[in-house]
């Protein structure tokens, strides 16, 4: 069976080389070719013996996922639709800024968590991505972006905030992040890799032990009743348990705070009372807030909070001493903004129909 070497982090790659009678140090050599130089043809690996190159060509491949479509926004944001077979695709977004270039990476085809304001969830859940399909998104982006005039990589940060819940694909996501962090591969700092979760508490504890990176939590509501409705995983891991998990995570995290992401939904979670409740919920967790104006999509049932309401909400948090950013919408013209990934796919969850029925009854 042909193996795709992009599915292996360095430890797994060393085991593979041992299994074919080669020295484990070949793993580090191969990682540099694949990730530092973006090479996927064994014949081009000039410091590897010809006999080994021929052996590898006979039984292995370096096969990043193929790109079905690339789009570039007026603001420089780039989006790739990655083909993962069987008519499925995932989206990867690069966001250029003055001081960094951030790649938003997907971890699943669709998502099973059913958050009501997220267009990605509309397509339901299909499957987890493999390690090769996750790290392959970086491979594709690096190849497309190249390097700046100084020879540095343009891509400097990774956020696991694309399609899917990363912690629901724990083993593959952690293996891919190990490649991101590996000095023989991309060599990113743990502070420059951020994982965003909706609150899978046991997996957060496991991540703290196995691969602590910067943590973002998709909060979106300041009380259990509302969060149960719009982020259904809260019914299993309510806010008190989630906040305790955040505190535990910070014991080993590379950053000394958690970023709480909060999508601003008009009349749903954006009142002054909601802001005060939010302060009470997070009082024991060192944190900062990222307020995200809702990005509308067809039949969502939600509207974007009014700018004045967002400012007032932000000011209450800031007056309490917290750092608060309001996310600038990027890539909106190519449906690459937060919550828009795969927003034009078929609504397999039929959530919009359910919402229409509820409103009709009301």
C-alpha positions as MATLAB code, in Angstrom:
seq = 'XXXXXXXXXXXXXXXXXXXXXXXXXXXXXXXXXXXXXXXXXXXXXXXXXXXXXXXXXXXXXXXXXXXXXXXXXXXXXXXXXXXXXXXXXXXXXXXXXXXXXXXXXXXXXXXXXXXXXXXXXXXXXXXXXXXXXXXXXXXXXXXXXXXXXXXXXXXXXXXXXXXXXXXXXXXXXXXXXXXXXXXXXXXXXXXXXXXXXXXXXXXXXXXXXXXXXXXXXXXXXXXXXXXXXXXXXXXXXXXXXXXXXXXXXXXXXXXXXXXXXXXXXXXXXXXXXXXXXXXXXXXXXXXXXXXXXXXXXXXXXXXXXXXXXXXXXXXXXXXXXXXXXXXXXXXXXXXXXXXXXXXXXXXXXXXXXXXXXXXXXX';
ca = [
       0.000    0.000    0.000;
       1.319    3.445   -0.926;
       1.752    5.699    2.104;
       1.452    9.472    2.109;
       4.360   10.844    4.120;
       2.395   14.008    4.923;
       0.382   11.870    7.336;
       3.448   11.418    9.589;
       4.870   13.787   12.188;
       8.598   13.366   12.865;
       8.173   10.550   15.406;
       5.881    8.590   13.086;
       8.174    9.276   10.133;
      11.159    7.902   12.069;
       9.172    4.720   12.768;
       8.339    4.460    9.084;
      11.983    4.712    8.047;
      12.949    2.065   10.596;
      10.233   -0.197    9.189;
      11.871   -0.069    5.739;
      15.358   -0.665    7.131;
      16.558    2.936    7.196;
      18.078    5.050    9.960;
      15.633    7.220   11.968;
      17.613   10.408   11.160;
      16.133   10.216    7.682;
      12.901   11.543    9.202;
      14.419   14.928    9.988;
      15.992   15.044    6.532;
      12.656   14.266    4.875;
      10.795   16.832    6.985;
      13.106   19.580    5.808;
      12.580   18.673    2.167;
       8.798   18.462    2.513;
       8.191   21.568    4.612;
      11.206   23.888    4.485;
      11.593   23.517    0.734;
       8.082   22.432   -0.280;
       9.386   19.515   -2.353;
       7.106   16.583   -3.094;
       9.216   14.724   -5.635;
      11.787   12.305   -4.212;
      14.010   12.721   -7.278;
      14.646   16.353   -6.271;
      16.006   15.435   -2.804;
      19.639   15.654   -3.787;
      21.271   14.765   -0.441;
      19.363   11.485   -0.147;
      20.968    8.391   -1.686;
      19.591    7.432   -5.082;
      18.730    3.919   -3.904;
      16.591    5.282   -1.072;
      14.902    7.773   -3.380;
      13.969    4.917   -5.705;
      12.708    2.827   -2.779;
      10.557    5.707   -1.565;
       9.196    6.390   -5.045;
       8.061    2.767   -5.238;
       6.074    2.709   -2.003;
       5.426    6.272   -0.787;
       4.155    9.637   -1.966;
       4.148   13.215   -0.726;
       0.632   14.125   -1.753;
      -0.854   17.425   -0.559;
      -4.554   17.894   -1.252;
      -5.462   19.470   -4.569;
      -6.919   22.954   -4.883;
     -10.323   23.118   -6.547;
     -10.586   26.923   -6.463;
      -8.528   29.903   -5.280;
     -10.027   33.351   -4.669;
      -8.362   36.623   -3.712;
     -10.299   39.369   -1.933;
      -9.918   43.066   -2.579;
      -8.323   43.354    0.891;
      -5.680   40.721    0.064;
      -7.359   37.844    1.885;
      -6.940   34.572   -0.020;
      -9.180   31.532    0.137;
      -8.527   28.059   -1.201;
     -11.234   25.454   -1.679;
      -9.406   22.196   -0.993;
     -10.668   19.021   -2.666;
     -10.842   16.157   -0.151;
     -12.608   13.665   -2.395;
     -16.107   12.241   -2.805;
     -17.403   15.642   -3.847;
     -16.326   17.219   -0.543;
     -14.297   20.344   -0.009;
     -12.897   22.344    2.882;
     -11.800   25.946    2.899;
      -8.535   27.515    4.024;
      -8.132   31.266    4.430;
      -4.989   33.417    4.550;
      -5.309   36.837    6.213;
      -2.419   39.267    5.608;
      -1.724   41.954    8.191;
       1.085   44.448    8.716;
       2.859   42.424   11.399;
       1.887   38.844   10.505;
       0.255   36.524    8.007;
      -2.324   34.179    9.496;
      -3.673   30.977    7.991;
      -7.082   29.750    9.148;
      -7.068   25.948    8.872;
      -9.971   23.490    8.745;
     -10.037   20.229   10.696;
     -13.239   18.513    9.549;
     -15.518   18.270    6.534;
     -18.508   20.062    8.005;
     -19.179   20.145   11.729;
     -21.387   18.187   14.105;
     -21.734   20.809   16.846;
     -24.720   22.564   15.246;
     -24.004   26.118   16.473;
     -26.997   28.017   15.182;
     -25.182   31.083   13.791;
     -22.458   29.234   11.823;
     -22.941   28.581    8.124;
     -20.360   25.770    8.134;
     -22.591   23.735   10.416;
     -25.379   23.930    7.854;
     -23.770   21.191    5.791;
     -23.795   18.805    8.745;
     -20.831   16.533    9.482;
     -19.158   14.310    6.916;
     -15.800   13.176    8.310;
     -12.571   14.126   10.054;
      -9.650   15.330    7.967;
      -6.466   13.264    7.920;
      -3.130   14.658    9.099;
      -2.104   15.078    5.457;
      -5.285   17.033    4.699;
      -4.720   19.337    7.680;
      -0.997   20.004    7.301;
      -1.508   19.955    3.532;
      -3.415   23.224    3.858;
      -0.205   24.860    5.122;
       1.765   23.140    2.378;
      -0.589   24.526   -0.279;
      -0.639   28.039    1.215;
       3.143   28.230    1.615;
       3.616   27.094   -1.965;
       1.198   29.750   -3.215;
       2.443   32.592   -1.016;
       6.182   32.064   -1.340;
       8.556   34.244    0.692;
       9.054   37.948    1.214;
      12.066   39.869   -0.186;
      14.104   38.962    2.926;
      13.509   35.276    2.302;
      11.166   34.858    5.272;
       7.944   32.911    5.015;
       4.911   35.151    4.574;
       2.803   32.754    6.632;
       3.727   33.331   10.295;
       0.673   32.260   12.338;
      -1.847   29.426   12.220;
      -5.295   29.383   13.757;
      -7.273   26.154   13.934;
     -10.499   28.076   13.403;
     -11.645   26.860    9.997;
     -14.333   24.320    9.285;
     -15.012   21.842   12.089;
     -14.308   21.480   15.808;
     -10.560   20.729   16.107;
     -10.846   18.844   19.396;
     -13.387   16.461   17.856;
     -10.534   15.314   15.572;
      -8.006   15.310   18.385;
      -5.308   12.846   17.274;
      -5.000   14.111   13.711;
      -5.087   17.770   14.745;
      -2.406   17.286   17.404;
      -0.194   15.350   14.990;
      -0.556   18.146   12.427;
       0.198   20.806   15.046;
       3.334   18.873   16.044;
       4.493   19.308   12.448;
       3.691   23.019   12.585;
       5.828   23.334   15.737;
       8.686   21.062   14.606;
      11.896   22.981   13.875;
      12.573   20.547   11.031;
       9.233   21.460    9.472;
       7.553   24.872    9.930;
       9.138   25.746   13.287;
       6.256   27.880   14.523;
       6.175   29.025   18.140;
       3.428   27.601   20.350;
       2.345   31.213   20.829;
       1.777   31.498   17.076;
      -0.464   28.443   16.802;
      -3.962   28.925   18.207;
      -6.637   26.280   18.599;
     -10.252   27.380   18.851;
     -12.789   25.138   20.555;
     -16.464   25.434   21.355;
     -15.783   23.839   24.722;
     -14.999   20.109   24.610;
     -13.797   20.021   28.204;
     -12.157   16.552   28.417;
     -10.267   17.183   25.181;
      -9.105   20.585   26.475;
      -7.541   18.820   29.446;
      -5.895   16.304   27.156;
      -4.555   19.065   24.885;
      -3.033   20.807   27.901;
      -0.958   17.676   28.577;
      -0.077   16.631   25.029;
       0.305   19.780   22.931;
      -0.456   23.066   24.680;
      -0.810   25.907   22.186;
      -2.584   29.249   22.452;
      -6.258   28.722   23.265;
      -9.363   30.461   21.974;
     -12.843   29.521   23.169;
     -15.968   30.176   21.138;
     -18.129   31.527   23.945;
     -20.883   33.597   22.280;
     -23.232   33.695   25.290;
     -22.954   34.868   28.933;
     -25.378   32.420   30.528;
     -26.213   28.733   30.244;
     -29.778   29.183   29.020;
     -28.736   31.197   25.967;
     -25.590   29.186   25.294;
     -27.580   25.934   25.452;
     -29.631   27.330   22.571;
     -26.958   28.774   20.275;
     -23.933   26.587   21.189;
     -25.563   23.212   21.966;
     -22.400   21.565   23.334;
     -22.996   23.756   26.390;
     -25.718   21.322   27.421;
     -22.978   18.744   27.999;
     -20.255   21.060   29.312;
     -21.928   24.126   30.876;
     -20.167   27.407   31.546;
     -18.921   26.600   35.057;
     -17.176   23.457   33.783;
     -15.812   25.316   30.763;
     -14.357   28.150   32.860;
     -12.717   25.630   35.212;
     -11.182   23.868   32.194;
      -9.830   27.210   30.941;
      -8.164   27.808   34.306;
      -6.565   24.359   34.208;
      -5.381   24.880   30.642;
      -3.549   28.082   31.534;
      -1.318   26.144   33.927;
       0.659   24.874   30.895;
      -0.350   27.217   28.096;
       2.231   29.275   26.160;
       0.137   32.387   26.729;
      -1.145   33.564   30.091;
      -4.679   34.252   28.881;
      -7.541   32.657   26.991;
      -9.149   34.507   24.099;
     -12.925   34.393   24.288;
     -14.586   34.746   20.891;
     -18.022   36.303   20.921;
     -20.168   36.637   17.799;
     -22.411   39.682   18.133;
     -26.022   38.799   17.275;
     -28.540   41.633   17.158;
     -30.957   41.457   20.069;
     -29.761   37.989   21.058;
     -26.521   38.345   23.041;
     -25.496   41.997   22.663;
     -27.299   43.948   25.393;
     -25.664   45.781   28.281;
     -27.067   43.154   30.638;
     -25.389   40.438   28.575;
     -22.070   42.278   28.884;
     -22.427   42.456   32.673;
     -23.291   38.751   32.827;
     -20.226   37.998   30.720;
     -17.963   39.788   33.185;
     -19.361   37.652   35.982;
     -18.844   34.410   34.035;
     -15.149   35.027   33.245;
     -14.145   36.761   36.492;
     -11.685   34.011   37.527;
     -10.134   33.398   34.082;
      -7.316   35.612   32.743;
      -8.629   36.485   29.309;
      -9.165   38.919   26.518;
     -12.180   39.249   24.237;
     -12.559   39.160   20.485;
     -15.940   40.546   19.480;
     -17.005   39.318   16.044;
     -19.760   41.141   14.143;
     -22.022   38.433   12.755;
     -21.515   37.735    9.056;
     -24.990   37.200    7.562;
     -25.793   34.254    5.312;
     -29.097   33.178    3.736;
     -31.821   31.996    6.134;
     -29.596   32.305    9.192;
     -32.373   33.839   11.261;
     -29.913   36.370   12.748;
     -28.854   39.940   12.080;
     -25.570   41.685   12.801;
     -25.500   43.734   15.995;
     -25.735   47.451   15.385;
     -22.361   49.241   15.547;
     -23.453   51.366   18.523;
     -24.465   48.251   20.450;
     -21.112   46.611   19.735;
     -19.285   49.735   20.949;
     -21.316   49.913   24.152;
     -20.778   46.211   24.791;
     -17.042   46.628   24.186;
     -16.824   49.658   26.460;
     -18.328   47.798   29.425;
     -15.710   45.072   29.073;
     -12.883   47.572   28.649;
     -13.988   49.634   31.635;
     -13.650   46.450   33.690;
      -9.987   46.282   32.660;
     -10.098   43.730   29.834;
      -8.388   43.908   26.456;
     -11.109   43.848   23.811;
     -10.752   43.747   20.053;
     -13.553   43.994   17.525;
     -12.668   41.785   14.614;
     -12.454   43.588   11.315;
     -14.367   41.728    8.630;
     -11.873   40.374    6.094;
     -12.543   38.566    2.844;
     -16.271   39.185    2.980;
     -16.467   39.557   -0.818;
     -15.221   35.955   -1.248;
     -17.219   34.485    1.662;
     -14.016   34.059    3.667;
     -15.103   35.957    6.776;
     -15.582   34.327   10.152;
     -18.548   31.948   10.122;
     -18.903   32.026    6.328;
     -16.782   29.029    5.349;
     -18.710   26.671    3.052;
     -21.641   29.039    3.457;
     -23.028   28.236    0.014;
     -23.250   24.484    0.520;
     -26.518   22.636    0.788;
     -28.240   22.962    4.159;
     -28.043   19.296    5.133;
     -29.135   20.011    8.678;
     -32.454   21.521    7.478;
     -32.011   24.028   10.323;
     -33.386   26.883    8.256;
     -36.581   24.924    7.622;
     -36.905   24.127   11.316;
     -36.480   27.811   12.167;
     -39.135   28.844    9.632;
     -41.575   26.315   11.114;
     -40.947   27.601   14.637;
     -41.487   31.203   13.573;
     -44.691   30.228   11.758;
     -46.058   28.595   14.913;
     -45.123   31.620   16.989;
];
